[in-house]
Amino acid sequence: MPDRRTRVVDSASAAPLAASLAAFRHELGLPDAFPEPVEAEARSAAAAHPLPDADLTDVPFLTIDPAGSTDLDQALHLARTPGGFRVLYAIADVPSLVRPDGAVDTEARHRGQTLYAPDGRVPLHPAAIGEDAGSLLPDVVRGAFVWDIALDGGGHATAAQVSRARIRSRRQWSYEEAQAAIDDGSAPQELALLSELGPLRIACERERGGASLNTPDEEIVFRDGAYTLQRRATLPVEEWNAQLSLLTGMAAASLMLEAGVGILRTMPAPSPDAFAAFRTQTVALGLPWAERVPYGEYLRSLDRAEPRAAAVLQAATTLFRGAGYVVLDGEPPADPQQSAIAAPYAHVTAPLRRLVDRWGLVICDALCAGLPVPEWARSSLGELPSIMGASNRLAAQLDSGAVDRVEAALLSSRIGAVLDATVLAVRNGTVLVQLDDPAVTASVPRWDGVTPGDRVRLRVTAADIPTGKVGFEPADATPSAAAPPLSARRR
């Protein structure tokens, strides 16, 4: 499912925010480059990359990614069949480019995943692999793990297998280009079918009880001496495309569970108390979640452009917690579900950007071929949950700290201004609020008489870009005497 992305565009790159984000990267110890031995091994692997024998270069694959992307993990080809649909989903053949226990592998295990920040990314692999030999770029022959998935007329998967083959993508589509071509009827059949299959897969998600937040991407722009936030609405094609990734991950999990070997991405279901608290917040925010509506369906119904919906989505993050990785090597886990997807699920579709996918691909390939799982993969499965856990914690820390600094930048020209906000929650000594504009979520000192759902007015008292700290005070009320110092932090 699409992830929220916040990025700084060129107009803001030379301003104080850029210096603050760079200093924060240094504070976290994020690398600026790869060590030369890693780069050298990557270049050597790319130069001597053996391609699979199976040849699917006659199939017109295509990619759909954000404009300008160079690390292309997936390419797709869709076709109609007498019984429904056939999905060919090609995934970058990273395992053939990374020698187990080599310099690239060791560095990748240290990094865990590509990290994204508003001012750029910290890649998992050197460019020779991540943006060249491993990337499914157009008009070049590449090796890939090709998933062949059959679906019935309702979009339900009926069979799936994966094997290595050489492919050639015909075109790299941006989301905007793909959506426009589908809308005006000019899209080739292998792309046009996405507008039919995507909604069917969303309907399957509804049947399962799955859910997604699908928050919009954001751009930070510096114009006329002030920072502003521009949101890009999520296009339908992005969700349709994401459904193919979910389909593939569920197929991989089924193979792993049947064979009793692999690694699943799991997430426990929200507790009854978490659901009850969230339902109370939706009522307070004026967008009540009806008793008989599944929470995934409720979240899908929200208008992402409405300030109250943004507040509800912020509150809903409490339901999407506890995700982790569970290793399979014998008995299945007690609860193999990824509750937001409402099915067992495995990461296998982004090996250029996520370490664990490399293991998932070689395991599923071996299972489909009736071969033993490679020893390097099976023997190191147990290391992956801790590696990915540490990497995910770092990614969350980077995201939180970067957004703090972005929000401080957005408010830096508005010291003394009075802004409208909605109260999300009232806690011990603090009030969680969502500003209307800019869309900042912050904790401020509690004052008497405030309750969830209240519309309030807050005066900006501080916004320090280097530290990401901002401060507010109620414009129309007196803070409680027991309140902490006036300051705010995201979440």
N, C-alpha and C positions, 0 to 999 in steps of 0.2 A: 504494500500500500504506500502511496506517496508520502514522503516525509517532508516536514517543514524544513525549508532552507532559508537562511538569512544571509545576504551577502552585501558587501560594500562595493558600489559601482565606482568607476574611475573618478567621478567628480568629488568623491569623498576620500580618495586614496591618499592624498597628500595632507589631509587635515589631522587634527589631534587624535581622532579616533584611530587612525591607522597606527600611530605611534603607541597608543594604549594597547591595541590588539597585538602588536609585535612584542611588546614588553610582557604581555600575558602569556604568549607562546613560550617565551624564554623562561618565565617563572614556572611553567609546567614542565620544562625540560624537553619540549618537542624538538625533534631534529630539523635542521635546515636542509640537509642533503643526505645522500647515502654515502657510506664509506666507500673509498675507491675499490677495494676488493669486491664489494657487492656489485658496484657498477660494472666492473670488468667481467665478473661471472655472468651478469645479465646480458651484456653485449655478446659474449661468447655463445651463450645459450640461444640467443636470438639468431645469430649468424648460422648456427648449425642445427636449427630446429627441424626435426624430422616430422613430416606430415603423415597422417593416417593413410592407409591404403584405400579404404572405402571412399568413393568419390560422389559427393552430392553437389558438385559445382554447377550442375544444370538446373538446380532448384533456385528460383529467384527469391532468396532471403532478403530481408531488409531489417534495419535497426531503427528504433524510435527512442530518442534521448533528448535531454535539454540541449538547446542550440550551443554549438561549440564544443561539445563533449569529445574527448579523445580516448577515454578508457571505456570501450564499448564491450560490455560483458555478454549481451544477449542479441541474437538475431532471430527473426521469426518468419515463418511461412504458414499461411492458413489456407485450407482448401475445404470445399464442401464434399461430402461423401454420401452414398445412398442412405446411410444410417444416421448422418449428422455432420460431424466435422472431423478434420484431421489437423492437429497442431504439430508442426515441427518447430522445436524451440532449441536453437543452437546456443551453447554456452562456451565461453572462451576456454581453450585447452591450456590452462595454466599449469596443470601437473606436468605436462611434457616439457615445460620450460624451467621448472624449478627442481633442482636435484635435492632429494631428501638429505638433510643434515649439511647441505652446502651453505655457502655464504649468503645467498639470497634467501634460502629457507630459514636460516638462523635469524636474519634480520627481520623477516616477515613474522616469525614467531614472537620476536620482541615487540613489534608494532601491533600485530593483531588485526588491524583494519585501517582503511583510509580514514583519516580524521578530517572533518569539515569545519571550517570556521568562516565567519563573514568575509575575511580578507584572503581566503584561499584554502587549499587543502594540504594535508600531509599524507602522501600516497603510501600504499602498502608495498608496492613494487617499484623498482627503477623504471624510467620511461621506456627503456629498450624492450621491456616486457609489457608494462601497463598501458603504454600508449602506442606501441608498435607491434611487435611480433605476437603478443597475446591479444591484442585488441581486434575486434571484428570490424575493421574498417572497410569501406566500400571499395569494390573493384580490385581486391587482392585476395589471393587464396589463403585461407587460414584453416588450421586444425580446430575442431570443436567437438564437444560432447553434445550430440544431437538427441534430444528427447523426442520420441514419436508417440503422441498421445491421441487416442481415439475417444471421441465424445458422441453421445447420442444427440437427438434433435433438441433436447432440453438443456444441453450443455454439460451433462454429467459425464465424468470420465468413465470409460468402460475398459480401457487397457492402456498400459504405458510401458515403455522400455527406453533404454538409452544406450548409445554406442558412439564410438569416435568415428569421425568422417571429416573429409576436407570439404569446405564450403566456400562460396564467394557471395558476399552481400552485394546487392545491386545498387542500393542507395541508403544513405544515412539521412533519415527524416528527423527534423525537430518536432516537438510536440505540436507547435503552432502550424507547421507545414502539413503534418499528418491530419490534424483536425480540419484544416481548411480543405484539403483534398477529399476527405470523407464527406464533408458537408456539401461541397459543390459537385460531387459525383465523378471527379477526375482520378480518384485513387485506384491503383491496380487492385485486382480481385484479392490478392494475398493480403492487402491492407484493408480494403473495404469491408471484408468479412469481420474485422475487429468490431465494427459498430453493431454487428448482430451477435457475435459470440460474447463480447464483453458484457452487455446487459444480461445475457443468459447466465453467465458466471456470477454476476452480482445477485441475480435471483437465486442461484444455488447457495450463495453466501447467506441470503436471507433465510432460506430453508434450514441451514445449519445453525442459525442464530449468531453468525459472525458479526463483527463490528469494526469500524475504522474511524479515526479522528479526521484524517484528510484535511489538515490545516494548510492554508495557502502559503506559497513562497513569498519572501519579503526582500525588498531592495532598499538599502540605506543610501540616500542621495544627499549631497551637500550643495545647496543652492541658495544664493542671496544671503550668505552668511549664516545659514542655519541648516541643521540636519532635518530631513523629512523621511517618512516611511511610506514606501509604495508597495502595495500588495498585488500579487499576480494571482488571479483566481485559478484554481485547478481546472484544467480542461477535461471533458469526458474521456478523451483518448488516453489520458494518463491513468485514470482508474481502470479502463479496459485493459491497457497494457499491463498494469500491475496485477490484474487478475490472472494473467498467464503465468506470471512468476509464482503466485500463490498456488495455482494449479500444479505447477511443476514441483514445488516444494512439498505439496501433499502427496504427489505420486512417489517422490523420493522417500518420504516417511513410510509409506505403505510397503515399499520394497524392503526397507530396513527392518520394520517390525516383523514382516513375514520371515525374514532370514535371521532375525535376532542379532544383528550387528549394525552399528552405525552410530549416529549422534543426532538427537532431536532437539529442536528449539521448542521449549515448553513455556507455558505461563499459566499459573493457577487461576481458577475462576474467582472473580471478586467475591468477597464475603457478603452475607446478607446485610451486615451493618454498613459496609461500603456502599451497597446499592441503596439502602435506606437513606444514608446521608446525602448521596448524590441526588436522589429523588427530591429530598427536602430543598436542596439548593436550586433545583430547576423550578420548583414552585416559587421560591423567593425571588428568582431572577425573571419571573414572568413568562417562562416557557416550560410549563409543567409537563413532566413525563407521565403519560397516562399509564395506569396500572397494567393494562393488558398488552401494551406495545413492547416488543423486545427492545432492549437498550440499543442494539445495533441499528434497528430500524428507526428508533428515535433520533440517534445521532445523524443518520443519513438524511433525515427530514429537515435539519436545521439549515437556515440560510447563512452561509459563511460570511456574508457581507454585513450582517446585522451585529451591532455591538453586544446585544444581549446573548446572541449565539456564541460570540467569541468568549464571553464570560462562562457560558455553559461548557464549552469545549475545554477551557482551562480547568474547570471543576472536574470534568470527566477524566482528566489524566490520572486521578486517584484510582480509577478502575483498570488502568493499564500498567500494572506494576507486578514485579516478581518474576519477570521473564529470565530464563536461564537455559543452560544446555545440559542434557542428560545423555550419558553414554549407554549404548546398547551393546552388550557382549554376552548374550545368553538370555536371561529372563527379561521380559519387557518391564518398563517402569510401572509403578502403581497407577500413575496418571500421565499418559503420554500426550495429553491435549495441549495445544496452544489455544487458550480460551478465547482470545480475540478473533482468531480464525475459526474456532469451534471445530477443530480437527487436528489430528497429529500432523506435524509439519517439520521440515528439515531445510536448512540453508544449503542450496546447491546452485543458485543462479547468479552469484556475484563474486566469482573467485578472484577477479582482479582487485576487488575492493575489500574482501573479507576472507580471512585466513581459513576458517572452518569449512568453507565451501569446497576447497580443494580436496579435503578428505571425503566429503559427501559424494562428490562426483566419481572419484576412483572406486569407492565402495559400491555405488549403484552400478557402475559400468561392469565391475567384476561379477556382481550378482546376476545381472542380465546375461552375461556371457557364460555363466556357469563355472567361473574360475574362482580360485581362492582370492580373498581380499589381500592386496599387497601387504607384506609384512610390516613395511615402514608405517603404513597407515593404521593397521590394526594395533600395533604395539604402542603407538603414540596417541591413541584416541583419548586415553585417560588424562592427558595433559591439556586437552583443548578447553574444557570448561573453565579452568582457572585462567588460562591465557586470554580467552574471550571475555571472561568476567572482568579481569583487570583492564582490558582495552575498552570495554563498554563503560566502566567507571570513569576512565580518563576522558572518553568522548563526552560523557554527561557533564564532567567538570569543565571541559572546554566549552561546551554549549552554554552552560549556565553562566560562566564567567564572561564569555564573549557577549551574550545577550545583556548581561548587566551593563557592560560598557556601551553597547549599542543604545540601550535605553537611556543611559546617562547622557549620551550624545544627543538623542532626540529631545531631551528636556533641557539641554544646556543653554539654549537661547530663550527659555521660558521661565527663568527664575522670577518669582513674584507673581506669575500668572495663576489664575484660578481655573481649574479644570474640572469637568464633570466626570463622575465615576459611579460605578455600581458596586455595592458591598457584596462580596462573594461569601465570606464567612467571618464570624466573630469568635476569636480565640482568647486564651488567657492573656490579657494585656495588649492584644493587637487586633487589627482589623485587616482582612485581606480584601483588596479592592482591585477592580479592573477599570482603568481609565478608558474613556471613549476614544480620545485622540490626543496623543498617540496611544496605541493599544499596548499599554504597559500594565503588568500585574505586579502589585507591590503590597508589602505589609507595612501598615502605619500604626502609630500608637492609638489605642482604643480611647473612645470618648463616650460619655454617657448617652444612653438612649438609642444607640445605633443597632440595627438588626440586619440580618442577611436580606438582600433584595432592595435595601434602601438606595435611593439616588442621593449622592452626596457631592459636595464641592470641596476640592482640596487645593491649597495653595502650594506651589513648588517652592521649597526653601533651599534646596541644594541639588547639584548635579555635577559630580566630579568624574570626568571621563577617565583619567588615569586609574582610578580604583573601581569605577563602576558603581559608586555609592550615590544614592539619591535620597532626598528628604522631602517630606510633606508636612503640612499642618491643616487641620480642618478650617475651612474658610468661614463656616457658619456655626461652629460649636466649639466648646472648650474641652481639650483633652483631659482624660481622667488623671487625677493626681498620682495614681499608681503607675501611669504609663511609662514605658522605657523612653530613652532619648529619641528625639525625632529623627528617624532615619528609615530607610526602606531597602529591602532586598527582594529581587525577583524570587517568587515562590517562597 
